[in-house]
Amino acid sequence: MEDRLKLAMGELDEEEVLSLVEARIQAGVSPTEIVESCRNGVEIVGKRYSDGQYFLSDLIMSEEIFRGVMHLVEPHIPVGEPNNGYSVVMGTIEGDIHDLGKNIIIYLLRSSGFRVYDLGVDVSPEKFVQAVSETKTCILGISVLLSFCVGSIKKVVDLLEEAGLRDKVKVVVGGYAVGELVKEYTGVDFYANDVSQALRIIREIAQKDCLHSQS
Ligand code: B12
């Protein structure tokens, strides 16, 4: 059966989206599942934009609706897990200002006890490397939605190597532009394009590869 929330998001029907989200929260659907339906909905928006049916103003509208969704959903995300001793450096790569996905992952990581250093958007490779060096984190998360920005992620990996930090940090990329090819080309360790993959990968890295209390 088609997901009504996804379709309403694709239609940019704000009223319908928000009322479906309210109803799902009341029905006990998990925040993660609700966010994923909305993410699938904005895929439709993106596709229609590529096809010339939607315009930049529609992308902006989808952002606004998504923010409204997060406003409703966030209070239902379980919080309060104590600091788990692990830290993550996160940012959106140079040239790219998309941050909805990054912010969702940061919110969820903080709720699960991670200390997150958020570098924001349009972050240069040098700044990522400096942050890894200063925070001594062993997890670096990079968001990228624009395909033409992928090259800068490779530069982050090269600079980590030059700085002698490559074996001290696992690099995870996420966002619309990522996949197996991007992983191979850039030399990062993992990629994730949905919430559950992202959290699973970061938790596994923390448990397997990070020393405790390095934050
Ligand atoms: C909303 C949106 C915008 C908004 C962004 C608002 C904001 N503050 O983020 C605005 C209007 C500003 C925008 C601008 C542009 N956009 Co835009 N935008 C989108 C849209 C519709 C949705 C993106 C989104 O927020 N998705 C919802 C979130 C929740 O999903 P997500 O980011 O994928 O994140 C999830 C996972 O990927 C993962 N994740 C994300 N980050 C990370 C990081 C880590 C470490 C991990 C582990 C996981 C992870 O977890 C998240 C939760 O599930 C997409 C379409 C699409 N299919 O994605 C186009 C899209 C990304 N945009 C596109 C384009 C072309 C542009 C513009 C160039 C348009 C223009 N002509 O100006 C500009 C670029 C501006 C810039 N320099 O960055 C293209 C990119 C094409 C490409 N392959 O390069 C897309 C794909 C649309 C399309 N089909 O053409 N955009």
Residues whose N, C-alpha, C, O or C-beta is under 5 A from the ligand:
A	BS01	B12	R39 V42 E43 V45 G46 K47 Y49 S50 L56 L59 I60 S62 E63 G95 D96 I97 H98 D99 L100 G101 K102 I104 I105 G141 I142 S143 L145 L146 S147 F148 V172 V173 G174 G175 Y176 A192 N193 D194 V195 A198
